[in-house]
Amino acid sequence: MTLIYKLLSQKEWMGALGRGYFEGSAVDHVDGYIHFSTAAQLPETAAKYFHGREDLVALEVDADVLGEALRWEPSRGGDLFPHLYADLPVTAVKRALMAELGPDGAPRVEL
């Protein structure tokens, strides 16, 4: 199983649970796909894009069930990032983890 991660607000996650799928955050809608990170990429993503946010959940997602809608594309520093060109079914989420702010203001997730 390949695991990937999505940071989103608790409110967005609650809405996804009610619908059965997550359709993406505002930045995902602008870019046309849902942004994910690998476990190794998650700390930098959290620090760069979510600094100071206290309302975050990290979704741990089974990438293998997302099929061809998931593409690994170059992004920050040329690193390959997972991008989902579809809604995320909540059935693909293995765990929802709380992201706590570290002393530097960056969200931290215990994987």
Residue, then its C-alpha position, 0 to 999 in steps of 0.5 A: m500500500t502506498l500512503i499519501y497525505k492531504l492537509l485540510s481543515q476539520k470543517e472540510w473533513m466533516g463536510a467530506l464525511g457527510r458527502g462521502y467524498f472530498e472535492g478539494s480545497a480552494v487551492d485545489h479548485v484553482d489548480g484543477y486537482i487535489h494536492f497531496s504529499t508523501a510522508a517525506q514531503l508533508p513537513e515542508t508542505a505543512a510549514k510552507y502552506f499551513h503555517g499557524r493553522e490550528d484547525l487541520v487534519a491530515l488524511e492518510v490515503d491509500a493511493d493504490v485505490l485511486g487508479e489513473a486519476l492519481r498522477w505523480e507530477p513534478s512540483r516543488g524543487g522538481d520532486l514528484f508530488p501526487h495529484l488527484y484529478a477526481d474527488l477523493p472518496v472517503t473510503a480511500v482514507k485510512r486515518a484522519l490525524m490531528a495536526e498540532l502546531g509545533p513551537d515554530g508555528a508549523p503544523r506537525v503530524e505524528l505518522 
